[in-house]
């Protein structure tokens, strides 16, 4: 399997499977001499880890990151940063029913056809367990571009949505509830809905909105390395993501150009920001904001008709510990991937301006 590396100057290469001994990664291109807050990195992992509430998977993993190289006396050395996160709570027997059966809307069938072999235990490398690696790298990237503020939050679950623009929200409330929604009343509705769905052995999708502030202008490259294109790639790499829109997004298709254009102020800022902080693939200094759509988790604790490796129609039912809604645990993943993109462009911009 190739393409296990993300980024251009700041790169993350990962390894490991959901039910293997460990997962981990190597970060290359991180500048030397950056003082790191290792507790902040672990804190980001804690936001993503399983077993943290009644509306996520019950798998209990401490998700403690162990750094192997690239850090000395609390500072980066400029060499490769290696790290591992040990898997400690696998229950592979929960997947014995899945050895020769293709689960609907999973990667079982496509991996089997592509490679001729697959790890049936929790999906192996296709599992969202992989994203713990991304959160570690993203937490490091956040400290590299510390002046840039990245806040992601749950903006909808099913048909329940926040109906306020992000400028009217208090981001300090995001971590005040288990769904990570900065509107407390809406958060309670979302939580109750997920609990109801879980009782039915079913799952539900939702959206995450991300707002990036204090972004310097000039991040991004024209043509094939546009800032919004790389953000889109990063978000669409996350498990269960089905859509990405930035700025006015699809709503902009309903507007006229005279309504949609962002008129300039004399200082170069704009009176509106329907462009979402990016024009021509390059940041313009305004807030970058985008929304990411997550499908319902594919594993259901319900009987479903499917096929086995011989093409026979069979009936199966999911077992094990699964999220009824992936959205609350995906919030730190969205932030991490956004941070990796911005840090990569930050370094690229320094190189191109020399």
C-alpha positions, 0 to 999 in steps of 0.5 A: 500500500502506497500513499501513506504520506501527507504534506509537501514540506511538512510531511506525516507518514503513518503506519499501523492498524486498528487491532495491531500492536501499535499505530504511529508516524514520522513527521519530517520537515518540522523546524528545529528549536521550537519549544513544545508543550507535550501536555497540549499534544496529549490533551488533543489526543484526549479530545479524540480518544474513544470511551469519553462519553455515552454517545461514542464508542465504548472502546477504552484506549488511553491513547498515550503518545510516546515520542521516539525521536526529534525532540530533546529537552522539550524542543524540536531538533529538526530531525524526524519526529517519530512517535507511537500510540499503543493499542491496548483494548482490542477485542478482535473476536468481535470481528470473527463474523466478518472474515469472509463477509463484506460489510455494507458501505465499508472498505471491505469489498474494495480492499479485497478486490484491490489487494486480494487480502484484508485485515477484517479486525475493525477494518485494519488500516481503513479504521478511523483509529488511524486518525489518532496519528493525525491528531498528534501531528496536527497538535504539533502543527498548531504549535508551529503556527501558534498565532493562527486560531483554529476552532472546529465544532459540531454544527449539525446532527441529522436535521438538528442544526445551529442556526446562527452565523459563527460570528455570534457563537462563543467558541469557549463553549465548544468543550462544555458538552459532549457533542462539542456544540457551542450552542448549549440548547442545540447541543442537548437536542443533538445529544438526545437524538444520538441516544435515541438513534443508538437505542435503535442500533442505528447511526446518524451523520452530521456536519462540523464547521471549522473557523480559522482566524488570524490567518496571514495573507499569501498562504497558498499557491496558484493552479494545482496547490490552492489553499482551499484545494489542499484543505478539501483534500485534507478533510476528504481524507478523513473517514466518513467524510462525504462533502466539503464546502468553504465560504459561501459554498453551495449557498453561493450558487443561489446568489447573483455576482452583485450580491456575492462579491466581497467589496474591499475596505481601504486596508485590503480587508473586505466588507463581507467574506463570502470568499471564505478567506481565500481568493485565487487559491491564496489566503487574503487575511480574512477568516477562513471557514468551511463545513465538512459533512460526515455520513452515518457510521456504516456499522449498524447493530441491526441485521443487514443483507449483504454478500460474502467473498463467494458472492452469496447473499448472507445476513449479518449484524454488526458487533463490537463497540462503535460510534452511533455518530462520529461527529463529536470525536471528529472535531479535533481531527478536523482541526488537526488536518487544517493545522497540518495544511496551514503549517505546510503552507506557512513553511512553503511561503517562507521558502518562496519568499527567500 
